[in-house]
Amino acid sequence: MLTTISNRDGVVMELRHLEVFLAIAEEGTLTAAGERLHLVQSGVSSTLRALESELGAPLFTRTARRAVLTDAGLALLPEARATLAAADRARQAVAETLAEIRGPLVVGTMTPLRVIDLPRLLARFQAAYPQVTVSIRAFPNGSAGLIRALTDGMLDVAFVSVTTPPPAGVELRDLARLPMRLILPPGHPYAYAPDVSLAELSEDRWIESPPGFGNRAITDEAFARASLQRSITLETADVTMMPAYVRAGLGVALVPGFVPLDGVRVQRLRDEELCWTMSLATATARSGRRVVRAFCEAVANEMRLVTQQDHP
């Protein structure tokens, strides 16, 4: 560890010199400073003389009872404190990199989570950090519930899909952006039209996720922008089930691009380009925890792997 500092005039000081100087200034006597630093008084005196010699100025005036700071000592005092504090932060930063990452990590997730291979991510994370205990939680009210759980301190991180800025205390890192796809039953009147508008489908029955889910918010906002209303006749928290309900003729739906489609007609939505975004949300109050930072990095690595697989 570097224990000396030098200024542009070539004056070289050791950190222990500044520690002794600060102890004398704060304790008031060389004897008390020695007791604080576990040094004999002669050692304190010799260290002080060496520092004064290096700086070319006396730092204390000694009275019968105390060591009183000179003008030079008063000028050095804040600089000594700042230097020693910086050295302590440097030691802590290095020590933190050497310490083992451990502790609990509570991860909130949407259901389902198809964009990222969560089991693979967790397996790799646990292999890299075996002392971390990971808990996975899902909430029936979707991303809105996950965000509230973050702000309430119930979660450390969460995979979410939101359409509005997060509340204070929550940070978002976008991970993926996929188009929303309009799906119709094969026998729908607009199934084979060149395209279709929301207005033309506003009288249809709609299949949706419950309020609080990201894809539900996207569709709600699109209808609100168009000043339209729709009839929602079926709600399901499992967005991957929507194509089956559409295929059965129970309604139409807008689904994120990760949802597998089978037996339905994918139709182009006129004058609208709706996108679904998945983000990693972190609670600001806990984003400094090493385990949280490590998990965020693991997610970033996993998403890079996904991108490489999609674009070899």
N, C-alpha and C positions, 0 to 999 in steps of 0.2 A: 504494500500500500504506500502511495506517495505521502511522505510526511513533511516535506519542505515546500515552501512557496518563495517566490522571488518577485521583486518589482522591477520596473524598467531601469532603475538605477543600479541594479545588480545586488541589492540587499537581499540576503537569503535568511529566511526564518523557518524554524521548525514548528510544527503544530504544537509540540509539547511546550515550546517557549510561550506560545499564546495561551495555552491552557493554564500555565503557571501564572502568567500576567493576569488573566481573567480571574483566577481564584484569589489572588492577592487583592485585586480591585473589589471583588464582591465580599470577601471575608474580612478585609480591613487590616490584617496582619499577616506577616510571613509565617508565623507559627500556625495560625488557623488555616492558611492556605496549604501548608504542608500536611496537616491532619486530614484535610479534605482530599488531597491527592495521594495520601499515604507516602509522603516524602519527608525526609529529615529536613530541618530548617536550613542546614548548610547547602543541601541540594537545591532548595528553593532560591536561596541567595545567589548561588553560582549561576543558575539558569536565568535569573533576572538580570544579573550583570552581563551575561552573554547577549541577551536580547537588547539591553541598553547600548552595548558596544556596537552591535550590528546596526541599530537605528541611529546611533550618534546623538542620543539625547537621554537625559534621565526621565524615568517614567513615574517615579514616586518621590515624594519628600517624606522622610521618616520622622515622626515625632516620638515622644516617649510612649505613646499608647497606640498609634495607628500609622499606616502607610497611606499617605494622601496623594492622590493623582496630581501630577503636574499638568500643564497645558498639553504637553506632548502625550502624556498618558490619557488625558481626556479625549484627544483626537484619535488615539489608537483604539479606545474602548469599543465603539460601535463596529469598527472594522474587524477587530478580533472576534467579536461575537458573530458577525456575519460569516467570517471565514470558517470558524469552528462549526457553525450550523451547516454550512455548505459541505464541509468534510463529513459531518455526521449523516447528511442526506445521501452523500455518495456511498458511504459504507452501507447504509440501509438498502440502497438500490441494488448494490452487488449482492448483499445477503439475501435479498428477496429472490433473486434469480437462482440462487443455490438451494433455497428452501423447497421442500416438496410441496406440491399443490395438493391440498386435501380439503375436506369439509363437505357440507351438503350443497346440492344444486337442484333447485326445483324448476322444471321446464314445463311450460304450458304449450299445448299443441291444439291445432284445429283437427277436426275429424271429418273426412280423412285427410291425410297429408301425403299427397302423391308426388309432389314436385321434387321432394328430397327423400332419399332413402334413410328414414329415421333409424330403423334398427341397425343398419350398417354404420351410420354416424355414431350412434351410441356405443356400439361395440368397439369401434376404433378409439373413441374418447376414453372409455373405461380401460382399454388396454394401455393407453398412454398415461392415464392418471388413475391408477388402481385405488388410491386413497380417497377418491371423490365418490360420494354417494349420490347418485342421480335418481330423482323422482319425477315421473311424468304425470301430468294432470291435464284433463280435458274438461271443458265447461259446456253445459248444454245451451248457453246463450252465445256461443261463438266468440268471435274476436272481441266484441264489446265486453263480454265477461272476462276474457283474458286480460284486456287492458285494465279493467277495474281491479283484477287480482294483482296485477303488477303494482298499481298505485297503492293498494292496501297492504302490500308487503307479503302476499301469499306466494308470489312467484319471483324468481330471479330473472328469467328470460322467457320469451314466448314467441311462437310462430303465429303471426296474425295476418289478416287481410283487412285493411281499413281504408276508407275513402276520405277521411278528414284528418287534419293535423292532430297528433297525439296530445293528451293533456300534459300539463307541466309535470316534470319528473319522469317522463317516459321518452326514450329515444328510439327511432326507427332506422333500421338498415335494410334497404330494399334488396331482395334476393332474386326475385323472378317476376317477369311481367308477361302475362299470357292473354290472348284475345278471349272475349266472351263469345260463345257460339249459340246462335239461335237454333233450337231444334223443334221440329214439327213432326206429327204423325205422318206416315207415308200418304194417307188419304186426305190430308188437310187441303182445303181449297187453294191455299197459297204454297203448297209444297213444291210445285215446279214452276212457280213464277220467277222472273228474273231476279227479283228482290221483293222485300216487303217492309212496310213501315210499322212503327209501334201503333200508330193510329189504326191501321188495318187489323191489328191484333188485339186492340183494347177491349173488344167484346168477347174475346176467347177466355176460356178457363186457363188459369196459370198455375203451374207447379213451382213452388218456391222453397227456399230454406227459411227457417224462422227468423224473426227480427234479431239483429245483432251479428248475423253472418255477413261476411264481406260481399259475397255475390248477391245477396238480397239487397244490400245497400246500393250496389251499382245499378240494379234494375229499378229500385224505388226512385233513385235520383234521376234516371233517364226518363221515367214516366213523369216525374215532377217537372223536369225541364220542358217537356212537351205539353204540360198542363193536361195530362191524361190520367184516367183512373183505370184500374183493372180489377178483375175478380180473381182472388186467390182461393182455390178450392182444395188444395192439398199442400201441406207443408211437411218437409222431411229434413232432418239434420244431416242425413247422408246424401251429399250432392251426387254421389256416383249412382244412386238409385233413380235419379230423375229421368234418364233415358228410358228405363223400363216402364215408368209411369206414362211417359210420352208415347212410347211404342204401343202401349195398351189403349191409347186414345183418350186418356184422362185429362189432357191439357197440353199446353206448350210451355217451353222453358228457355231461359238463358243460363248457360252453364260455363264455368271456366274451362280453358283449353286443355287442362289435364284430365278431364273426365272422359273415360272410354265411351265411345258411341257405337251402338249396334242396333240396326233395325229402325233408325229414325232418319228423317231428312234434315240435313244441315242447310239452313237458308241464310242468304245474305241480308243483313239488316240495312235498310236504306237510310242514309244521312246520319248514321251513328257508327262510331268505332269505339266500342266499349272494351275496356281492358281490366283484367283482374291482377292485382299485385300481391305477392307474398313478401312479408317483411319479417325481420327478426327484431322484436321489441325488447328493450332492456330498461330496467329501473335505474334512473340516474343515481339514486342513493347507493346502489349496489354494483354499479358498473366498474368501480375501482377494485372490486375483489378479484384476485388472481384467477380464481376458478371460473368466474364469469367471463373474464377476458380470454381465458383459454378455450372456453366453449364457443365463444364468438369466432375465434380463429379457426376452430375445428369446423364450424358451419361454413365459413368462407372457403376453406379447403374442399369441403364436400361439394359446394356449389361449383367450384372450379372443375372438379372431377365430372360433375354432371354436364357442364358446358363442353368439356373435351369429348365426352361420350356422344353428345348430340351433334358436335361439329368436329369429327376426327380429322 
